[in-house]
């Protein structure tokens, strides 16, 4: 079984939430972590906390949607550590609103961050992993990739795309010893909801005929807070995947995520939708 001690792991979206919790957990396990996100101040503060000497932590600020920033991230990792053992594709955000009124450009931007940039960064690290004879790619998906919700169709479809991408990659990379897995968080208390609201503010402010449904959508999120998990629930799954010779194709967490996905698998679509109140 692979050990994290000394392993080099890149984590995108590492300045808060799941990415930050993952960095803390992996660093405690002895991994050499590379932190990537747009907010330099947060990355620097986290890097100093995890390793004041800077020997086992590298912070590389950048935008995952920028080709230049992606290349700089990989080049800086190889220059400092000489290898890449793991990639945790965690960066992402959500766009809210009914499909009818969400601008197509906004949909493209969400796919650019959550899907295309993930693919592009993965492409950059794979030659190194193949040359090493192994590595692990961990994609952070979502329960939403299997359970799409009204007014969240854009974000949910980006996570649905990761289901297929991860499965395809797993088969392609198995002959080279590179493991690939998908982690599906349920509702986790992070800055995600606030960020999604901010990204969708103009859309939600002009919802037109959909306005009456927005209140119900917000109530649903408030109810989910009662069963919400914490970022370390997902960080724990990342660690399990990285230390496994044969990680599960998918990890679901926290407990409510497992229940929802089980019901989705067991029940007819209409009954499931009624139970989880995805429709009237």
C-alpha positions as CSV (number, residue, x, y, z in Angstrom):
1,X,0.0,0.0,0.0
2,X,1.4,3.4,-0.9
3,X,2.4,5.6,2.0
4,X,1.9,9.4,2.0
5,X,5.2,10.2,3.6
6,X,7.3,11.9,1.1
7,X,4.7,11.7,-1.7
8,X,4.2,14.9,-3.7
9,X,0.5,15.9,-4.1
10,X,-0.9,18.9,-5.9
11,X,-4.2,20.3,-4.5
12,X,-6.2,22.9,-6.5
13,X,-8.6,25.1,-4.7
14,X,-6.5,24.8,-1.6
15,X,-7.1,28.2,0.0
16,X,-10.3,27.2,1.7
17,X,-12.9,24.5,2.4
18,X,-12.2,21.0,1.1
19,X,-8.9,21.9,-0.5
20,X,-7.6,23.5,2.7
21,X,-8.7,20.6,4.9
22,X,-7.1,18.1,2.4
23,X,-3.8,20.0,2.6
24,X,-3.8,19.9,6.4
25,X,-4.6,16.2,6.5
26,X,-2.0,15.2,3.9
27,X,0.7,17.4,5.4
28,X,0.0,15.7,8.8
29,X,0.5,12.3,7.1
30,X,3.9,13.4,5.8
31,X,3.1,14.3,2.3
32,X,4.8,17.1,0.4
33,X,1.9,19.3,-0.6
34,X,1.6,21.8,-3.4
35,X,-1.1,24.4,-2.8
36,X,-2.8,26.1,-5.7
37,X,-5.6,28.7,-5.7
38,X,-6.1,32.3,-6.7
39,X,-5.7,33.9,-3.3
40,X,-2.0,34.3,-2.7
41,X,-2.4,35.6,0.9
42,X,-4.4,32.6,2.0
43,X,-2.0,30.2,0.4
44,X,1.0,31.8,1.9
45,X,-0.6,31.8,5.4
46,X,-1.5,28.1,5.1
47,X,1.9,27.2,3.8
48,X,3.6,28.9,6.7
49,X,1.3,27.1,9.1
50,X,1.9,23.7,7.6
51,X,5.6,24.0,7.2
52,X,7.3,27.2,8.4
53,X,10.6,26.0,6.9
54,X,9.1,25.6,3.5
55,X,10.8,22.4,2.8
56,X,7.7,20.2,2.3
57,X,5.1,22.8,1.2
58,X,4.9,24.8,-1.9
59,X,2.3,27.6,-2.6
60,X,1.7,28.5,-6.2
61,X,-1.0,31.1,-6.7
62,X,-2.8,31.0,-10.0
63,X,-6.0,30.6,-11.9
64,X,-6.7,27.1,-12.9
65,X,-8.4,28.4,-16.1
66,X,-5.2,29.9,-17.3
67,X,-2.9,27.7,-19.4
68,X,0.1,29.7,-18.3
69,X,-0.8,29.3,-14.6
70,X,-1.4,25.6,-15.0
71,X,2.0,25.1,-16.6
72,X,3.7,27.3,-14.0
73,X,2.1,25.1,-11.3
74,X,3.4,21.9,-12.8
75,X,6.8,23.3,-13.6
76,X,7.2,24.7,-10.1
77,X,6.3,21.4,-8.5
78,X,8.8,19.5,-10.6
79,X,11.5,22.1,-10.0
80,X,11.1,21.9,-6.2
81,X,10.3,18.2,-5.7
82,X,11.2,16.4,-8.9
83,X,8.1,14.3,-9.1
84,X,4.3,14.3,-8.8
85,X,2.6,11.4,-7.0
86,X,-0.9,12.8,-6.7
87,X,-3.3,15.4,-8.2
88,X,-6.4,16.5,-6.3
89,X,-8.6,18.3,-8.8
90,X,-10.7,20.3,-6.3
91,X,-11.0,23.8,-7.8
92,X,-14.5,24.6,-8.8
93,X,-17.6,26.7,-8.2
94,X,-21.3,26.7,-8.9
95,X,-23.6,28.7,-11.1
96,X,-27.2,28.9,-10.0
97,X,-30.4,29.8,-11.9
98,X,-32.9,28.3,-14.3
99,X,-31.3,27.2,-17.6
100,X,-33.6,29.4,-19.6
101,X,-32.1,32.6,-18.2
102,X,-28.5,31.7,-17.4
103,X,-26.3,33.4,-20.1
104,X,-24.5,30.8,-22.2
105,X,-21.2,32.6,-21.5
106,X,-21.8,31.9,-17.8
107,X,-22.4,28.3,-18.5
108,X,-19.2,28.1,-20.5
109,X,-17.2,29.7,-17.7
110,X,-18.5,27.2,-15.2
111,X,-17.6,24.3,-17.5
112,X,-14.2,25.9,-18.2
113,X,-13.3,25.9,-14.5
114,X,-15.0,22.7,-13.4
115,X,-14.3,20.5,-16.4
116,X,-12.0,21.8,-19.1
117,X,-9.4,23.2,-16.8
118,X,-9.4,19.9,-14.7
119,X,-8.8,18.0,-17.9
120,X,-6.0,20.3,-19.0
121,X,-4.2,20.2,-15.7
122,X,-4.5,16.4,-15.6
123,X,-3.0,16.2,-19.1
124,X,0.0,18.1,-17.8
125,X,0.8,15.8,-14.9
126,X,0.2,12.5,-16.6
127,X,3.4,12.3,-18.6
128,X,5.3,12.6,-15.3
129,X,3.1,10.0,-13.6
130,X,3.5,7.5,-16.5
131,X,7.3,8.0,-16.5
132,X,7.4,7.3,-12.7
133,X,5.3,4.2,-13.2
134,X,2.5,5.4,-11.0
135,X,0.4,8.1,-9.4
136,X,-3.1,9.0,-8.4
137,X,-5.6,11.4,-9.8
138,X,-8.5,12.3,-7.4
139,X,-11.4,14.3,-9.0
140,X,-13.7,16.0,-6.6
141,X,-17.1,15.6,-8.0
142,X,-20.4,15.9,-6.2
143,X,-23.6,14.0,-5.2
144,X,-25.1,16.6,-7.7
145,X,-23.3,14.7,-10.5
146,X,-25.9,12.0,-10.0
147,X,-28.8,13.9,-8.5
148,X,-29.5,17.0,-10.5
149,X,-31.6,19.7,-8.9
150,X,-33.8,22.5,-10.3
151,X,-32.0,25.9,-10.4
152,X,-28.7,24.1,-10.2
153,X,-28.6,22.4,-13.6
154,X,-25.5,24.2,-14.8
155,X,-23.3,23.3,-11.9
156,X,-24.7,19.8,-11.6
157,X,-24.0,19.1,-15.2
158,X,-20.4,19.9,-14.8
159,X,-20.2,17.4,-12.0
160,X,-22.1,14.8,-14.1
161,X,-19.4,15.3,-16.8
162,X,-16.7,14.3,-14.2
163,X,-18.5,10.9,-13.7
164,X,-17.7,9.9,-17.3
165,X,-14.3,11.5,-17.5
166,X,-13.2,9.8,-14.4
167,X,-14.4,6.4,-15.5
168,X,-12.8,6.8,-18.9
169,X,-9.5,8.0,-17.4
170,X,-9.4,5.1,-15.0
171,X,-9.4,2.5,-17.8
172,X,-6.9,4.5,-19.9
173,X,-4.4,4.9,-17.2
174,X,-4.6,1.5,-15.4
175,X,-1.9,0.0,-17.7
176,X,0.5,2.7,-16.6
177,X,-0.1,2.2,-12.8
178,X,-1.9,5.5,-12.5
179,X,-5.0,5.2,-10.3
180,X,-8.1,7.5,-10.8
181,X,-11.0,8.0,-8.5
182,X,-14.0,10.3,-8.0
183,X,-15.1,11.7,-4.7
184,X,-18.7,12.8,-4.3
185,X,-19.3,15.2,-1.5
186,X,-22.8,15.8,-0.3
187,X,-23.6,19.1,1.5
188,X,-20.5,20.4,3.2
189,X,-20.2,23.6,5.2
190,X,-17.7,25.7,3.3
191,X,-17.6,29.0,1.4
192,X,-19.1,27.3,-1.6
193,X,-22.7,28.5,-1.1
194,X,-21.7,32.1,-0.6
195,X,-19.4,31.9,-3.7
196,X,-22.2,30.4,-5.8
197,X,-24.6,33.1,-4.7
198,X,-22.0,35.8,-5.6
199,X,-21.3,34.2,-9.0
200,X,-25.1,34.0,-9.7
201,X,-26.2,37.3,-8.2
202,X,-27.1,39.0,-11.4
203,X,-29.0,35.9,-12.6
204,X,-31.0,35.4,-9.4
205,X,-31.8,39.1,-9.2
206,X,-33.6,38.9,-12.5
207,X,-35.3,35.5,-12.3
208,X,-38.5,36.7,-13.8
209,X,-41.2,33.9,-13.8
210,X,-38.9,31.7,-11.8
211,X,-38.7,34.1,-8.8
212,X,-41.4,32.3,-6.8
213,X,-39.3,29.1,-6.8
214,X,-36.2,30.7,-5.5
215,X,-37.5,30.8,-1.9
216,X,-38.1,27.1,-1.9
217,X,-34.7,26.5,-3.3
218,X,-33.1,28.5,-0.4
219,X,-35.3,26.7,2.2
220,X,-34.0,23.4,0.8
221,X,-30.4,24.4,1.4
222,X,-31.2,25.5,4.9
223,X,-32.7,22.1,5.6
224,X,-29.6,20.4,4.3
225,X,-27.5,22.3,6.8
226,X,-29.0,20.1,9.5
227,X,-27.1,17.0,8.1
228,X,-24.2,18.9,6.6
229,X,-20.7,17.5,6.8
230,X,-17.4,19.3,7.3
231,X,-14.5,19.6,4.9
232,X,-12.4,17.0,6.7
233,X,-15.0,14.4,5.9
234,X,-13.9,14.7,2.2
235,X,-10.3,15.2,3.0
236,X,-10.4,11.8,4.8
237,X,-11.7,10.2,1.5
238,X,-8.9,11.8,-0.4
239,X,-6.3,10.4,1.9
240,X,-7.9,6.9,1.6
241,X,-7.7,7.1,-2.1
242,X,-4.1,8.2,-2.2
243,X,-2.9,5.5,0.1
244,X,-4.8,2.7,-1.6
245,X,-3.2,0.4,-4.2
246,X,-6.7,0.0,-5.7
247,X,-8.9,2.9,-4.7
248,X,-12.7,2.6,-5.0
249,X,-14.0,4.1,-8.2
250,X,-16.1,6.4,-6.1
251,X,-16.2,7.6,-2.5
252,X,-19.3,9.2,-1.1
253,X,-19.4,11.3,2.0
254,X,-20.7,12.3,4.5
255,X,-23.4,9.8,5.6
256,X,-26.4,11.7,4.0
257,X,-24.7,11.6,0.6
258,X,-24.6,7.8,0.9
259,X,-28.2,7.6,1.7
260,X,-29.3,9.9,-1.1
261,X,-27.3,8.0,-3.7
262,X,-28.6,4.7,-2.4
263,X,-32.2,5.9,-2.7
264,X,-31.4,7.2,-6.2
265,X,-30.2,3.8,-7.2
266,X,-33.1,1.8,-5.6
267,X,-36.1,3.9,-6.3
268,X,-38.0,4.8,-9.5
269,X,-37.1,8.3,-10.7
270,X,-40.5,9.8,-10.0
271,X,-40.7,8.4,-6.5
272,X,-37.2,9.5,-5.7
273,X,-37.9,13.0,-7.0
274,X,-41.0,13.2,-4.8
275,X,-39.1,12.1,-1.7
276,X,-36.3,14.5,-2.0
277,X,-38.7,17.2,-3.2
278,X,-37.0,17.8,-6.5
279,X,-40.4,18.5,-8.0
280,X,-43.8,19.5,-6.8
